[in-house]
Amino acid sequence: MATSGPPRAPSVALDTNVLMDLARREGSTIDAIELMRRRLSGAAFLVLPTVIQELTYIARDGDTVREQEDARQALRGIRTWGFHPINFIPTGHAITESIAGKIRAAGLLPTQEVNDSLFVAEAALAGCVLILSSDRHISDIEPARLNQLLNEADVAAVVISNPRKIIREYGRGTK
């Protein structure tokens, strides 16, 4: 009989907009990350493949020079800020695409929000307990329906929140 080993620290998936906000030194996002570091002892903050692809695209082809520089700063900051970029083996990418398609087909995200659906699927496949995103498309996903779909796909359920909500709900009395 195999032993399960020590409990794994929780993982938090960070969306592209969160990293862009950190590059811009947006206060509520910085405060939310600091709060989660205090409250989720040992948590791993993950930067998933779709986020890295989006940041790379924005750094090269963003709408403004400022946006391009913010994306470059976010890419440079990933390790400096203590985050962990991850990738999946090719099979993982195929599973992610399948789950993402189911998320869009179920109407949980608009059909044109391919990257958002990939990000949510990647977070579930990576076993993240929390997705941190300022994107309303993501934060407005109906939790029960999403987690039922994820359960049927044999991946982890996730909680989705945004930085302001983290501060509002969990920030009282922590400083």
Biotite code that builds the C-alpha atoms (Angstrom):
import biotite.structure as struc

atoms = struc.array([
    struc.Atom([0.000, 0.000, 0.000], chain_id="A", res_id=1, res_name="MET", atom_name="CA", element="C"),
    struc.Atom([1.437, 3.367, -1.068], chain_id="A", res_id=2, res_name="ALA", atom_name="CA", element="C"),
    struc.Atom([1.506, 6.294, 1.295], chain_id="A", res_id=3, res_name="THR", atom_name="CA", element="C"),
    struc.Atom([0.146, 9.579, 0.136], chain_id="A", res_id=4, res_name="SER", atom_name="CA", element="C"),
    struc.Atom([2.919, 11.704, 1.648], chain_id="A", res_id=5, res_name="GLY", atom_name="CA", element="C"),
    struc.Atom([2.554, 15.125, 3.206], chain_id="A", res_id=6, res_name="PRO", atom_name="CA", element="C"),
    struc.Atom([-0.305, 17.351, 2.112], chain_id="A", res_id=7, res_name="PRO", atom_name="CA", element="C"),
    struc.Atom([0.488, 19.457, -0.927], chain_id="A", res_id=8, res_name="ARG", atom_name="CA", element="C"),
    struc.Atom([0.475, 23.248, -0.545], chain_id="A", res_id=9, res_name="ALA", atom_name="CA", element="C"),
    struc.Atom([-2.392, 24.937, -2.390], chain_id="A", res_id=10, res_name="PRO", atom_name="CA", element="C"),
    struc.Atom([-1.755, 26.382, -5.842], chain_id="A", res_id=11, res_name="SER", atom_name="CA", element="C"),
    struc.Atom([-3.118, 29.678, -7.144], chain_id="A", res_id=12, res_name="VAL", atom_name="CA", element="C"),
    struc.Atom([-3.378, 30.354, -10.888], chain_id="A", res_id=13, res_name="ALA", atom_name="CA", element="C"),
    struc.Atom([-2.651, 33.963, -11.847], chain_id="A", res_id=14, res_name="LEU", atom_name="CA", element="C"),
    struc.Atom([-4.384, 35.433, -14.904], chain_id="A", res_id=15, res_name="ASP", atom_name="CA", element="C"),
    struc.Atom([-2.685, 37.689, -17.441], chain_id="A", res_id=16, res_name="THR", atom_name="CA", element="C"),
    struc.Atom([-4.467, 40.782, -16.119], chain_id="A", res_id=17, res_name="ASN", atom_name="CA", element="C"),
    struc.Atom([-3.148, 40.116, -12.611], chain_id="A", res_id=18, res_name="VAL", atom_name="CA", element="C"),
    struc.Atom([0.448, 40.049, -13.862], chain_id="A", res_id=19, res_name="LEU", atom_name="CA", element="C"),
    struc.Atom([-0.139, 43.180, -15.936], chain_id="A", res_id=20, res_name="MET", atom_name="CA", element="C"),
    struc.Atom([-1.554, 44.884, -12.814], chain_id="A", res_id=21, res_name="ASP", atom_name="CA", element="C"),
    struc.Atom([1.533, 43.867, -10.838], chain_id="A", res_id=22, res_name="LEU", atom_name="CA", element="C"),
    struc.Atom([3.755, 45.327, -13.552], chain_id="A", res_id=23, res_name="ALA", atom_name="CA", element="C"),
    struc.Atom([1.761, 48.575, -13.225], chain_id="A", res_id=24, res_name="ARG", atom_name="CA", element="C"),
    struc.Atom([2.103, 48.383, -9.407], chain_id="A", res_id=25, res_name="ARG", atom_name="CA", element="C"),
    struc.Atom([-1.692, 48.333, -8.964], chain_id="A", res_id=26, res_name="GLU", atom_name="CA", element="C"),
    struc.Atom([-2.279, 48.498, -5.217], chain_id="A", res_id=27, res_name="GLY", atom_name="CA", element="C"),
    struc.Atom([-5.231, 46.147, -4.778], chain_id="A", res_id=28, res_name="SER", atom_name="CA", element="C"),
    struc.Atom([-3.508, 43.392, -6.755], chain_id="A", res_id=29, res_name="THR", atom_name="CA", element="C"),
    struc.Atom([-0.290, 43.754, -4.750], chain_id="A", res_id=30, res_name="ILE", atom_name="CA", element="C"),
    struc.Atom([-2.302, 43.724, -1.513], chain_id="A", res_id=31, res_name="ASP", atom_name="CA", element="C"),
    struc.Atom([-4.280, 40.639, -2.595], chain_id="A", res_id=32, res_name="ALA", atom_name="CA", element="C"),
    struc.Atom([-1.106, 38.682, -3.409], chain_id="A", res_id=33, res_name="ILE", atom_name="CA", element="C"),
    struc.Atom([0.475, 39.661, -0.086], chain_id="A", res_id=34, res_name="GLU", atom_name="CA", element="C"),
    struc.Atom([-2.706, 38.686, 1.768], chain_id="A", res_id=35, res_name="LEU", atom_name="CA", element="C"),
    struc.Atom([-2.862, 35.299, 0.041], chain_id="A", res_id=36, res_name="MET", atom_name="CA", element="C"),
    struc.Atom([0.794, 34.657, 0.853], chain_id="A", res_id=37, res_name="ARG", atom_name="CA", element="C"),
    struc.Atom([0.011, 35.254, 4.536], chain_id="A", res_id=38, res_name="ARG", atom_name="CA", element="C"),
    struc.Atom([-3.248, 33.286, 4.563], chain_id="A", res_id=39, res_name="ARG", atom_name="CA", element="C"),
    struc.Atom([-2.282, 30.365, 2.294], chain_id="A", res_id=40, res_name="LEU", atom_name="CA", element="C"),
    struc.Atom([0.933, 29.211, 3.922], chain_id="A", res_id=41, res_name="SER", atom_name="CA", element="C"),
    struc.Atom([3.281, 27.722, 1.354], chain_id="A", res_id=42, res_name="GLY", atom_name="CA", element="C"),
    struc.Atom([0.954, 28.374, -1.574], chain_id="A", res_id=43, res_name="ALA", atom_name="CA", element="C"),
    struc.Atom([2.470, 28.137, -5.037], chain_id="A", res_id=44, res_name="ALA", atom_name="CA", element="C"),
    struc.Atom([1.502, 30.951, -7.398], chain_id="A", res_id=45, res_name="PHE", atom_name="CA", element="C"),
    struc.Atom([1.438, 29.499, -10.906], chain_id="A", res_id=46, res_name="LEU", atom_name="CA", element="C"),
    struc.Atom([1.753, 31.212, -14.264], chain_id="A", res_id=47, res_name="VAL", atom_name="CA", element="C"),
    struc.Atom([0.154, 28.877, -16.796], chain_id="A", res_id=48, res_name="LEU", atom_name="CA", element="C"),
    struc.Atom([1.000, 28.386, -20.491], chain_id="A", res_id=49, res_name="PRO", atom_name="CA", element="C"),
    struc.Atom([-1.833, 30.514, -21.894], chain_id="A", res_id=50, res_name="THR", atom_name="CA", element="C"),
    struc.Atom([-0.836, 33.425, -19.647], chain_id="A", res_id=51, res_name="VAL", atom_name="CA", element="C"),
    struc.Atom([2.777, 33.236, -20.802], chain_id="A", res_id=52, res_name="ILE", atom_name="CA", element="C"),
    struc.Atom([1.604, 33.143, -24.434], chain_id="A", res_id=53, res_name="GLN", atom_name="CA", element="C"),
    struc.Atom([-0.674, 36.149, -23.901], chain_id="A", res_id=54, res_name="GLU", atom_name="CA", element="C"),
    struc.Atom([2.047, 38.177, -22.186], chain_id="A", res_id=55, res_name="LEU", atom_name="CA", element="C"),
    struc.Atom([4.492, 37.329, -24.970], chain_id="A", res_id=56, res_name="THR", atom_name="CA", element="C"),
    struc.Atom([1.969, 38.421, -27.588], chain_id="A", res_id=57, res_name="TYR", atom_name="CA", element="C"),
    struc.Atom([1.214, 41.695, -25.765], chain_id="A", res_id=58, res_name="ILE", atom_name="CA", element="C"),
    struc.Atom([4.939, 42.390, -25.269], chain_id="A", res_id=59, res_name="ALA", atom_name="CA", element="C"),
    struc.Atom([5.439, 42.163, -29.015], chain_id="A", res_id=60, res_name="ARG", atom_name="CA", element="C"),
    struc.Atom([2.109, 43.327, -30.479], chain_id="A", res_id=61, res_name="ASP", atom_name="CA", element="C"),
    struc.Atom([0.275, 45.208, -27.698], chain_id="A", res_id=62, res_name="GLY", atom_name="CA", element="C"),
    struc.Atom([-1.927, 48.168, -28.608], chain_id="A", res_id=63, res_name="ASP", atom_name="CA", element="C"),
    struc.Atom([0.371, 50.747, -27.008], chain_id="A", res_id=64, res_name="THR", atom_name="CA", element="C"),
    struc.Atom([4.054, 51.061, -26.162], chain_id="A", res_id=65, res_name="VAL", atom_name="CA", element="C"),
    struc.Atom([3.052, 51.270, -22.481], chain_id="A", res_id=66, res_name="ARG", atom_name="CA", element="C"),
    struc.Atom([1.082, 48.017, -22.704], chain_id="A", res_id=67, res_name="GLU", atom_name="CA", element="C"),
    struc.Atom([4.011, 46.301, -24.433], chain_id="A", res_id=68, res_name="GLN", atom_name="CA", element="C"),
    struc.Atom([6.413, 47.476, -21.722], chain_id="A", res_id=69, res_name="GLU", atom_name="CA", element="C"),
    struc.Atom([4.025, 46.366, -18.954], chain_id="A", res_id=70, res_name="ASP", atom_name="CA", element="C"),
    struc.Atom([3.865, 42.898, -20.526], chain_id="A", res_id=71, res_name="ALA", atom_name="CA", element="C"),
    struc.Atom([7.666, 42.733, -20.760], chain_id="A", res_id=72, res_name="ARG", atom_name="CA", element="C"),
    struc.Atom([7.895, 43.798, -17.109], chain_id="A", res_id=73, res_name="GLN", atom_name="CA", element="C"),
    struc.Atom([5.361, 41.098, -16.167], chain_id="A", res_id=74, res_name="ALA", atom_name="CA", element="C"),
    struc.Atom([7.384, 38.451, -18.002], chain_id="A", res_id=75, res_name="LEU", atom_name="CA", element="C"),
    struc.Atom([10.599, 39.597, -16.287], chain_id="A", res_id=76, res_name="ARG", atom_name="CA", element="C"),
    struc.Atom([8.842, 39.700, -12.921], chain_id="A", res_id=77, res_name="GLY", atom_name="CA", element="C"),
    struc.Atom([7.423, 36.173, -12.881], chain_id="A", res_id=78, res_name="ILE", atom_name="CA", element="C"),
    struc.Atom([10.389, 34.625, -11.043], chain_id="A", res_id=79, res_name="ARG", atom_name="CA", element="C"),
    struc.Atom([11.357, 37.828, -9.206], chain_id="A", res_id=80, res_name="THR", atom_name="CA", element="C"),
    struc.Atom([7.880, 37.984, -7.672], chain_id="A", res_id=81, res_name="TRP", atom_name="CA", element="C"),
    struc.Atom([8.187, 34.344, -6.559], chain_id="A", res_id=82, res_name="GLY", atom_name="CA", element="C"),
    struc.Atom([5.795, 32.867, -9.118], chain_id="A", res_id=83, res_name="PHE", atom_name="CA", element="C"),
    struc.Atom([6.242, 29.564, -10.928], chain_id="A", res_id=84, res_name="HIS", atom_name="CA", element="C"),
    struc.Atom([5.785, 29.325, -14.693], chain_id="A", res_id=85, res_name="PRO", atom_name="CA", element="C"),
    struc.Atom([4.604, 25.856, -15.690], chain_id="A", res_id=86, res_name="ILE", atom_name="CA", element="C"),
    struc.Atom([3.983, 24.004, -18.897], chain_id="A", res_id=87, res_name="ASN", atom_name="CA", element="C"),
    struc.Atom([2.212, 20.773, -19.744], chain_id="A", res_id=88, res_name="PHE", atom_name="CA", element="C"),
    struc.Atom([3.449, 17.843, -21.756], chain_id="A", res_id=89, res_name="ILE", atom_name="CA", element="C"),
    struc.Atom([1.705, 17.652, -25.167], chain_id="A", res_id=90, res_name="PRO", atom_name="CA", element="C"),
    struc.Atom([-0.961, 15.288, -23.813], chain_id="A", res_id=91, res_name="THR", atom_name="CA", element="C"),
    struc.Atom([-1.774, 17.882, -21.163], chain_id="A", res_id=92, res_name="GLY", atom_name="CA", element="C"),
    struc.Atom([-2.279, 20.499, -23.862], chain_id="A", res_id=93, res_name="HIS", atom_name="CA", element="C"),
    struc.Atom([-4.752, 18.195, -25.643], chain_id="A", res_id=94, res_name="ALA", atom_name="CA", element="C"),
    struc.Atom([-6.671, 17.602, -22.414], chain_id="A", res_id=95, res_name="ILE", atom_name="CA", element="C"),
    struc.Atom([-6.694, 21.346, -21.746], chain_id="A", res_id=96, res_name="THR", atom_name="CA", element="C"),
    struc.Atom([-8.104, 22.066, -25.214], chain_id="A", res_id=97, res_name="GLU", atom_name="CA", element="C"),
    struc.Atom([-10.819, 19.446, -24.719], chain_id="A", res_id=98, res_name="SER", atom_name="CA", element="C"),
    struc.Atom([-11.898, 20.852, -21.350], chain_id="A", res_id=99, res_name="ILE", atom_name="CA", element="C"),
    struc.Atom([-11.737, 24.425, -22.664], chain_id="A", res_id=100, res_name="ALA", atom_name="CA", element="C"),
    struc.Atom([-14.032, 23.456, -25.538], chain_id="A", res_id=101, res_name="GLY", atom_name="CA", element="C"),
    struc.Atom([-16.516, 21.956, -23.079], chain_id="A", res_id=102, res_name="LYS", atom_name="CA", element="C"),
    struc.Atom([-16.451, 25.161, -20.998], chain_id="A", res_id=103, res_name="ILE", atom_name="CA", element="C"),
    struc.Atom([-17.351, 27.232, -24.068], chain_id="A", res_id=104, res_name="ARG", atom_name="CA", element="C"),
    struc.Atom([-19.881, 24.678, -25.360], chain_id="A", res_id=105, res_name="ALA", atom_name="CA", element="C"),
    struc.Atom([-21.652, 24.760, -21.983], chain_id="A", res_id=106, res_name="ALA", atom_name="CA", element="C"),
    struc.Atom([-21.979, 28.537, -22.292], chain_id="A", res_id=107, res_name="GLY", atom_name="CA", element="C"),
    struc.Atom([-19.855, 29.201, -19.220], chain_id="A", res_id=108, res_name="LEU", atom_name="CA", element="C"),
    struc.Atom([-17.692, 31.500, -21.345], chain_id="A", res_id=109, res_name="LEU", atom_name="CA", element="C"),
    struc.Atom([-18.505, 33.124, -24.684], chain_id="A", res_id=110, res_name="PRO", atom_name="CA", element="C"),
    struc.Atom([-17.298, 31.085, -27.674], chain_id="A", res_id=111, res_name="THR", atom_name="CA", element="C"),
    struc.Atom([-14.796, 33.786, -28.670], chain_id="A", res_id=112, res_name="GLN", atom_name="CA", element="C"),
    struc.Atom([-13.080, 33.648, -25.244], chain_id="A", res_id=113, res_name="GLU", atom_name="CA", element="C"),
    struc.Atom([-10.789, 30.771, -26.234], chain_id="A", res_id=114, res_name="VAL", atom_name="CA", element="C"),
    struc.Atom([-7.804, 31.919, -24.153], chain_id="A", res_id=115, res_name="ASN", atom_name="CA", element="C"),
    struc.Atom([-9.963, 32.455, -21.066], chain_id="A", res_id=116, res_name="ASP", atom_name="CA", element="C"),
    struc.Atom([-11.360, 28.928, -21.381], chain_id="A", res_id=117, res_name="SER", atom_name="CA", element="C"),
    struc.Atom([-7.847, 27.513, -21.882], chain_id="A", res_id=118, res_name="LEU", atom_name="CA", element="C"),
    struc.Atom([-6.626, 29.345, -18.778], chain_id="A", res_id=119, res_name="PHE", atom_name="CA", element="C"),
    struc.Atom([-9.473, 27.980, -16.623], chain_id="A", res_id=120, res_name="VAL", atom_name="CA", element="C"),
    struc.Atom([-8.895, 24.462, -17.962], chain_id="A", res_id=121, res_name="ALA", atom_name="CA", element="C"),
    struc.Atom([-5.137, 24.723, -17.333], chain_id="A", res_id=122, res_name="GLU", atom_name="CA", element="C"),
    struc.Atom([-5.755, 25.843, -13.751], chain_id="A", res_id=123, res_name="ALA", atom_name="CA", element="C"),
    struc.Atom([-8.021, 22.862, -13.124], chain_id="A", res_id=124, res_name="ALA", atom_name="CA", element="C"),
    struc.Atom([-5.606, 20.432, -14.781], chain_id="A", res_id=125, res_name="LEU", atom_name="CA", element="C"),
    struc.Atom([-2.748, 21.841, -12.671], chain_id="A", res_id=126, res_name="ALA", atom_name="CA", element="C"),
    struc.Atom([-4.788, 21.232, -9.509], chain_id="A", res_id=127, res_name="GLY", atom_name="CA", element="C"),
    struc.Atom([-5.095, 24.906, -8.557], chain_id="A", res_id=128, res_name="CYS", atom_name="CA", element="C"),
    struc.Atom([-7.549, 25.613, -5.762], chain_id="A", res_id=129, res_name="VAL", atom_name="CA", element="C"),
    struc.Atom([-7.926, 29.270, -6.730], chain_id="A", res_id=130, res_name="LEU", atom_name="CA", element="C"),
    struc.Atom([-7.913, 31.327, -9.908], chain_id="A", res_id=131, res_name="ILE", atom_name="CA", element="C"),
    struc.Atom([-7.098, 34.996, -9.399], chain_id="A", res_id=132, res_name="LEU", atom_name="CA", element="C"),
    struc.Atom([-8.436, 37.122, -12.251], chain_id="A", res_id=133, res_name="SER", atom_name="CA", element="C"),
    struc.Atom([-9.793, 40.614, -12.804], chain_id="A", res_id=134, res_name="SER", atom_name="CA", element="C"),
    struc.Atom([-11.478, 39.475, -16.025], chain_id="A", res_id=135, res_name="ASP", atom_name="CA", element="C"),
    struc.Atom([-15.267, 39.550, -15.623], chain_id="A", res_id=136, res_name="ARG", atom_name="CA", element="C"),
    struc.Atom([-15.688, 36.782, -18.194], chain_id="A", res_id=137, res_name="HIS", atom_name="CA", element="C"),
    struc.Atom([-13.802, 34.523, -15.831], chain_id="A", res_id=138, res_name="ILE", atom_name="CA", element="C"),
    struc.Atom([-14.978, 35.856, -12.470], chain_id="A", res_id=139, res_name="SER", atom_name="CA", element="C"),
    struc.Atom([-18.640, 35.677, -13.553], chain_id="A", res_id=140, res_name="ASP", atom_name="CA", element="C"),
    struc.Atom([-18.516, 31.959, -14.402], chain_id="A", res_id=141, res_name="ILE", atom_name="CA", element="C"),
    struc.Atom([-21.210, 30.106, -12.490], chain_id="A", res_id=142, res_name="GLU", atom_name="CA", element="C"),
    struc.Atom([-19.191, 28.092, -9.924], chain_id="A", res_id=143, res_name="PRO", atom_name="CA", element="C"),
    struc.Atom([-21.497, 25.094, -9.511], chain_id="A", res_id=144, res_name="ALA", atom_name="CA", element="C"),
    struc.Atom([-21.819, 24.489, -13.256], chain_id="A", res_id=145, res_name="ARG", atom_name="CA", element="C"),
    struc.Atom([-18.094, 24.967, -13.840], chain_id="A", res_id=146, res_name="LEU", atom_name="CA", element="C"),
    struc.Atom([-17.075, 22.594, -11.068], chain_id="A", res_id=147, res_name="ASN", atom_name="CA", element="C"),
    struc.Atom([-19.580, 19.968, -12.197], chain_id="A", res_id=148, res_name="GLN", atom_name="CA", element="C"),
    struc.Atom([-18.048, 20.138, -15.687], chain_id="A", res_id=149, res_name="LEU", atom_name="CA", element="C"),
    struc.Atom([-14.526, 19.929, -14.245], chain_id="A", res_id=150, res_name="LEU", atom_name="CA", element="C"),
    struc.Atom([-15.513, 16.981, -12.040], chain_id="A", res_id=151, res_name="ASN", atom_name="CA", element="C"),
    struc.Atom([-16.907, 15.164, -15.088], chain_id="A", res_id=152, res_name="GLU", atom_name="CA", element="C"),
    struc.Atom([-13.551, 15.790, -16.825], chain_id="A", res_id=153, res_name="ALA", atom_name="CA", element="C"),
    struc.Atom([-11.718, 14.284, -13.812], chain_id="A", res_id=154, res_name="ASP", atom_name="CA", element="C"),
    struc.Atom([-9.830, 17.469, -12.949], chain_id="A", res_id=155, res_name="VAL", atom_name="CA", element="C"),
    struc.Atom([-9.796, 19.633, -9.835], chain_id="A", res_id=156, res_name="ALA", atom_name="CA", element="C"),
    struc.Atom([-12.587, 21.994, -8.904], chain_id="A", res_id=157, res_name="ALA", atom_name="CA", element="C"),
    struc.Atom([-11.530, 25.631, -8.659], chain_id="A", res_id=158, res_name="VAL", atom_name="CA", element="C"),
    struc.Atom([-12.633, 28.774, -6.878], chain_id="A", res_id=159, res_name="VAL", atom_name="CA", element="C"),
    struc.Atom([-12.474, 31.971, -8.919], chain_id="A", res_id=160, res_name="ILE", atom_name="CA", element="C"),
    struc.Atom([-11.930, 35.359, -7.321], chain_id="A", res_id=161, res_name="SER", atom_name="CA", element="C"),
    struc.Atom([-10.540, 38.791, -8.116], chain_id="A", res_id=162, res_name="ASN", atom_name="CA", element="C"),
    struc.Atom([-8.039, 40.858, -6.120], chain_id="A", res_id=163, res_name="PRO", atom_name="CA", element="C"),
    struc.Atom([-10.597, 43.304, -4.708], chain_id="A", res_id=164, res_name="ARG", atom_name="CA", element="C"),
    struc.Atom([-12.849, 40.476, -3.529], chain_id="A", res_id=165, res_name="LYS", atom_name="CA", element="C"),
    struc.Atom([-9.902, 38.731, -1.839], chain_id="A", res_id=166, res_name="ILE", atom_name="CA", element="C"),
    struc.Atom([-9.098, 41.912, 0.077], chain_id="A", res_id=167, res_name="ILE", atom_name="CA", element="C"),
    struc.Atom([-12.741, 42.607, 0.941], chain_id="A", res_id=168, res_name="ARG", atom_name="CA", element="C"),
    struc.Atom([-13.535, 39.080, 2.167], chain_id="A", res_id=169, res_name="GLU", atom_name="CA", element="C"),
    struc.Atom([-10.259, 37.995, 3.751], chain_id="A", res_id=170, res_name="TYR", atom_name="CA", element="C"),
    struc.Atom([-8.303, 41.144, 4.515], chain_id="A", res_id=171, res_name="GLY", atom_name="CA", element="C"),
    struc.Atom([-9.926, 42.164, 7.761], chain_id="A", res_id=172, res_name="ARG", atom_name="CA", element="C"),
    struc.Atom([-7.568, 42.072, 10.726], chain_id="A", res_id=173, res_name="GLY", atom_name="CA", element="C"),
    struc.Atom([-4.599, 40.581, 8.906], chain_id="A", res_id=174, res_name="THR", atom_name="CA", element="C"),
    struc.Atom([-2.022, 43.380, 9.159], chain_id="A", res_id=175, res_name="LYS", atom_name="CA", element="C"),
])
